[in-house]
């Protein structure tokens, strides 16, 4: 029975990978939140 589940998992895994290249909802949920570009370092700017 476990061999049947392993084969089923492998078939479904490779079928999903070959189906489309863009990410799915599940993969997007695992990514960290995008806060945009990092803030500029205010110490590097000199006021003359």
Secondary structure, DSSP 8 states (H G I E B T S, - for coil): -HHHHHHHHHHHHHHHHHH-SS--HHHHHHS-----S----TTS----
